[in-house]
């Protein structure tokens, strides 16, 4: 009976895998069908009350719109506004001044800046903004998205100023500092190899490391060492932020010293595919022109102003600045939407949420760049029109997650895995976290769904609860590589909505590699 329940509960997940990878179905259609299938199973087999099911769907929709869709629209609005004002041209020139080597650019933007955005905001910004910027400066758009999805795996645990681990602490009762130290330890190998894999992705294979190995090594160490030390010594809030700032600074210096003359094969002047409809010749001409122009400090500051403001405003409104954080945190609405027992509380923070902060920063930055109110309104409307399919995908996925959680489907999936594996459970602990992230698209939600289960299972098996909880959050980050929500964010960022299956096909092999390595590390850690 348990196995039968497991198979039925897996049907929505299996459908998404088949629909996206084999049938090449657009994400919003595949996820909508998955939602219908989940509702039918929840009501028909798990006997979830119709009203309870409807309110579970509603909770998922509201949770998707605020804060997830909000922060995605805010991030894309920021990027699109910099395009409209011409600020992105100046940013491209500055980046070209650092290097025209796409391997270096993916390390600075995709790895360094992407980890910074995850640490500050999370909720898809670490994929949306870096991927759109990489495509904008001339890298292959699909390679940019895949690289950013891979990069975003390990920083997820410490995303949004440590929210996933703080949430996991509240669920398990384990101190967040202890969880942060264990998470850094269990993730360190994958965090170290991620930039090497990113270089291989944008460079077309392992041969891309030739001539860029030293810079990649410096970039990896410059992030991982401060990240690890901060996690073990300070806690969950700052590792990504400290590590990414050190990483970007060291990578830029290393590029200036060791990458003065990049190979033509890896220059953005000779790439095969560009973002939007920019041709190879136009990009080459633009880069050549960019290298001959000097950007003044004032113009550079103006161009980067939205991103600088995002950084500053997210810092001063976070828990790192308690006075301001407490002042604006009270402007919120807390509601229980689910009508059944055990309904979770939805918190709608009207000011202190990344999406609102990013919007405010983008608007102020737009004013600094000379954008009119009418221009900003046009950009916002265009952003919403271009991204409605992605938002529909995310809403459907979140509704699926809520129905599966409240009906007991997710518990039945995890339950069988625990029974079948026994003492070998640590090998699949990250996989359970990955399944949770595939369904929910959120490291925080995965911690809520499976964090308690992982800790209790560890205790019953005589294992470290904090170590297995860390395995869960590691798996959550890995699962975000292939979750429909993350992929929808990525393809939307490069204006390729409807091509989710292509990205899933490309990133799935990295997902499998990471899951296997994570399982081995998690298991070996229980033997030490």
N, C-alpha and C positions, 0 to 999 in steps of 0.2 A: 504493500500500500504506500509506503514511504517513497519507494522508487517511482511509482506511478504519479504521485503528487509532484515529485521532482521533475519528471518529464513534462507534465502539464504546466508547471510554473515556469519552465524554461522556454515554453513555446513563444512568448512575445520576444524574448531575447534572440532565440533562433531565427524567428521571422525577420528581425532587424538585420541580423548578419546576412541572411540569404537575400533579402530585399535590396540591401545596400551594396553587397559585394557581387552577387550573381545576377540579380535582375536589373541592376543599375538603376534602381528607382530613386527619384529625388527624395531627399530626407524628409520633407514635410508630408509627402504622401505615405512613405513607409512608416513613419512614426504615428501618423493618424490612424492607419490600419492597425498598428500595434496597440494603440489605445483602445480601439473597438474590441480587439481580441482579448485584451486584458480585462476589460469591463465584463465581457461575456463570461470569461472564466471565473472572475471574482464573484459574480452573482450566481452563475449556474453551478459551479463546483464547490467553491469555498463558502457559498451561502452568505455572502456579504449583503446586508440589507441594501435595497435600491437607493434609499436616501443616503445611507452611509457612503455608498459608492459614488453617488453624485457629488457629495460634499468633499470626498477625497479628490475627485477630479478638479473641483473648484479650488481646493487648497493648492493643488499642483499648478494650476493656471496662474493663480495669484502669486505664488512663490516664484514662478518663472518670469512674470512681468516685473516684479519688484522683489529683489534687486537685480536679477540676472539680465533680463532684456534691457533694463534701464542702463546698466553699466556698459553693455555691448554697444547700444546706440550712442551713448556718451563718448565712448572710445572712438567709434567710427566717425562720429560728428567732428571730433577733435581733428582727426586725420584729414577728413574731407575739407574742413575749413582751412587747414594749412595748405591744401592743394589750391583752393579757390583764391586765397590771398597771395599765393606765390611763395609763401614761406618755405614750402617743401623744396622748391628749387634751390634755395639758399642752403637748406639742410643737406641736400644732395651734393652741393659743391663742397661743403665742409667735410662730408664723409669721403668724397672723392679725393679731398686733400689729405686725408689720413691714408687711404689706400683705395685703389680700384680693383683690388683682388677680392673676388666674391667670398673667398674662404675667410678672409679677415673681416669683411663686413658682416658675415653671418655670426662670427664670434662676438663682435661688438654689439650688434643690434639684436640678433636672435638669442644669443646666450646671455650677454651682460645686461642689456637693456630689458630683455624679456624677463629675466629673473628679477630685475628691479621692479617691473610692473606687477609681477606676481606677488612680490613681497609687500608692495604698497596697496594694491587694489584687488588683484585676483579676479574672479568671476569672468574669465575669458579675455581680459585685457592683455595678458601675457602672450596670447596667440594673435588676437586681432590687430593690435598696434604694431608689433614687430614684423608680422607677416606682411602687412600692408606697406610698411616702410621698405622692407627688403624687395618686395615686388616693384615698389615705386622707384628704387634706385637702380633697378635693372636686373635683378636675379630672376631665375625661373620661378613663376608664381607658385606652382604646385610644389616644387622643391622647398620653397620658402615656408609653406604651410606645414609640410611634413617635418621639416627641421624644427620648427617652433613647437609642434606637438610633442616631439621627442624631448626637446629641451624642457618643456613644462612639466615633465613627469615628476622628478624629484623635488623641485621647489614647491610643489603643491602643498606639502605638509606644513610649510611655514608661510603659506600665502595669506594675504589680507592681514598682515601684521599678526600672524600666528593663530588666526581664528580656528582652523581645523584641529590643531592640537589643544587649544584651550577648550574647544567643544568636546574633544575626546576625553580630556581630563574630567569634565563635568559628568560625562556618561559613565566613565569607569571608576572614578574616585581616586585615580592615580595622579600625583602631582604633575603639573604641566612641565616643570623643569626636568623631572625624571623622564617623561615622555619625549621631551625635546632631545635630551642626550641620547636616548636609545634610538630615536628616529634618525638622528645624524649618523650614528654608528651603523645602522642597518642600511642606510641609503648611500653611504660614502663612495662605494665602488661604482654604482650606477651614476652618481653625480659626477664622478671623475671622468668616466668614459663618454658621457653625453656630448661634450663639445667635439670630440674626435668623430663621433658618429655624424654629427651635424655637418662637419667639413666634408665627410665622405658623401653625404646626401647631396649637398649643393655642388660638389666637385665631380660627381659621377662615378664614385667608387673609391676604394682604398688608396688608389694611386694619387688621389688628391692630397694625401698627407705629405707627399714628397714636396719638400720646399716649404711646408707650412707646419711640420710636426712640432718644431720648437715653439712657435707662436701659440699653437693649440695647447701645448703642454703648459706654457706660462698662463694662458687664459684659464685652463682647467684648475691649476693650482691656486691662482689668484682668487678664484671664487671659492673653491672647496676648503682651503685652509682657514680663511676668516669665517666662513660659514660654519664649519665644524666647531671651531673654538668658541664662536658666539653662542651656538646652540648648547654646548656643554657647560659654558661658564655663565651665560646670561639668561638663556631661556628661549621660548618659542617665538617671540615677537620680532627680533631683529636679524636673524641669520641671513635671510635672502637680501635684505637691504644692505647690510654691511658687506656681504660677499660680492654682490653685484657692482657696487661702487668701486671696490678694490679691483674687481675683474676688468671693468671698462677702462679704468686708468692704466692698469698694467698692460692690457691688450693694445691700447693706442700707442703706448711707449714702445712696446715690443715690435709693433708694425713699423714704426718709424726707424727702428734700429735694424731689424732683420728682414724687412719686406720692402726695401726701397725700390726694387725692380721686379715686380711680380711676373710670373710666366704668362704669356699671351693667352694660353689655354684657359686660364682661370680669371682673366680680366673681364669685368662686366662689359667691356667694349666688344667682346667676341662671343657673348652668350648666344644661345640658340633661340631662346624664347623670352619675351619681356612681358611686363604687366600691361593691362589695358590693351591699347592697339599701337603702342610705340614700336617702331621698327628698329632693327639692329643698327641701321645706318644713323637714324636719328639719335639713338642712345650714344653711339660712339662719338658723334659730333658734339652732343651735349656734354659728355664727360670731358672730351678734349677741350672744349670751351671753358668748362668749369675749372679745369686745372690751371688755366691761364688767368683767372680772375681772383681777386683778393676780397675776402669777406671781412668787413670791419667788425670790431667787437660789438658795436651798437647794433649792427644789422644781424649779427649772429645771435645776440641776446633777444632781439625782436623775433627772429625766426623760431627760436627754441622756447619762447616765453610760455606757450600753453603747457609744454611738457615740464618746464621748470616749476610753473605754478602748480601743476598736478602733484609733483614731488613735495613741494613746500606745504601745500594745503592738506595733503593726505597725512603728512607728518604731524602738523600742528593740530589736526582734528582727531588724531588717533589716541590710543591710551598712553602714548609716549608723552603727551601733554595733557595731563589729567584735568587741569582747570578748564581748558577750552572743550575738551571731550565731554566732561560732565555737564557743561553749560548747554551744549547742543544735543546731547544724547537724550535729554528728557522730551524732546519733540518727536514723539513716536506714538504709534498705535499698535496695541497688542490684541490679537484676536484669535479665538479658537474656531476654525472653520469646520473641521470634521465633526460630524454629529454623533459619532460613536464613542466608545470608551477609548481612552488613551490618545485622544487627539492632541497633536502638537500645537504649540503656540506660534503663530505667525507674527513677526515683528516688522512693522513698516516704519523704518526710521526716515523721517521726512527731510532731514538735513544731513545727519551723520551717516551717510552711506556712500560708498565709492562713486556710484553713478551720478549723484547730485553734485558731489565735490568736483568730479571731472567735468561736468557740464559748466559749473561756475568758472572753473579754471580755463576752460575752452573759450567761454564768452569773453572773459577778461583778456585772454590772449588774443582773441580775434579783434577786440577793440584796440589793443596795442599795435596790432598789425594793420590797422586801418579799415577793418571790415565794417560795413554798415549793418544796422539791425535787419534791414530787408534782405541783405546778402546772407546773414546767419540764418534767418528764417527759411530762405530758399534751400540752403544746404541741409537744414534739419529735415525739411519735407522730402527732399531728394534721398536722404539717408534712410528715412522710414520707408519710402516706396521701394527702395532697392533691397531692403532687408526684411520685408514682411514674411517671406518664406522661411528665413532662418528663425525668426521669432515664433512662427507657427510650429516649427520643428521643436524648438526648445520647450514651448508650452505643452506640446503633446508628450514629450519625453518626461517632463516633470510630473504630468498627470499620471503617466504609466507608473512612475516610481512610487507615487503616493498610494495608488490603488494596490500595487503589489505589496507594499509595506503593510498597509492596514488590513489587507485580506489574509495575510500570513503566507503569501507566495514566496517572498524572499526568505522568510524563516525556514520554510520547507526546503528550499534550495540549499541553504547553508547546513540545515540539519542532516541531510543525507551525506553531504561531504564530510561532516564530522564523524558520522557513524562509520563510513567506509574507510577513512584514513587512520583513525586511532592515533597511535604515537607518532605516525608520520604526518600528522596534521600540519606541523609547521611548514612542510613543503607546499601546501596549498593555501596557507594563510594569506599570502599576498594575492592569490588568485581570487579568493572570496572578496577581498577588498576591491579587486579589479572589476569583478562582476557588479558590485555595488556602484562603482563609479560609472560603469558602462550604462547602467540603468538611470542613475540620478544625474550624472554629469558633474558631480560636486564632491570634492574631498570632504567637506564638512558634513554633507548629508550621508556620505558613506560611513563616517565616524559615528553618526547617530544610529544608522541602521545596524551596523555590524560591530561597532566598537565594544559594546557590552558583551556580545556573543563571543568575540575573540578572547576577551579577558577572562570570562567565566570558563570557557573551554580550556584555556591555558591552566587555570587553577585546578580544574578537575583532572588534568593530565600531569599535574605536578610541575608545570613549566612557569616561566616568568610571565606574569600578566602584562607587565609594561613592555616586554619584548614582543609579545604577540600582538599587542595593541599597536605597536610601531610597525609590525608587519602588515597590519590592516591599512594604515595610512600610507605606507609605501605602495601597496597594491592599488589604493585609490588613485594615486598619482599616475601609475602606469595605465590604469583603466581609462583615464581621461584621454589617452592617445587615440583610442578608437571609439569613444562614446559619440553618438550622433550629435549631441549638443556642441562638443568641442570642434568636431569636423565642420558642422554648419557655420560656426563662428569663423573658422579658418577660410572656407571657400567664399563666404560673404565678404571677408576682408579683402580678398583679391578680385572681387566682382565676378566670381565664377559659380554662383548659386546653381544647384542642380548637378554639380560634379562631385558630390560627396563620395560616390562609389569609387571614383578614381583615387581620391586621397586615402580612403579606407584601404584599398588594395595595396597602396604604397607603404602605408605606415604599419600594416598588420604584422609584417615580419619583425619589425623592431619591437612591437608589443610582445610577441612570443619570446624573443630573446630576453627582454627585460623580465618577463614573468618567470622564466626558467632560472635566470640568475638570482632574482629576488627570492624564489623558493629555496634555492640552495643556501643562500646567505642566511635566510631566516632559520633553516633547519640546523646549519652548522653552529649558529649562534646559541642554540639551545644545548649544544654538547659541550660548550666551553665553560 
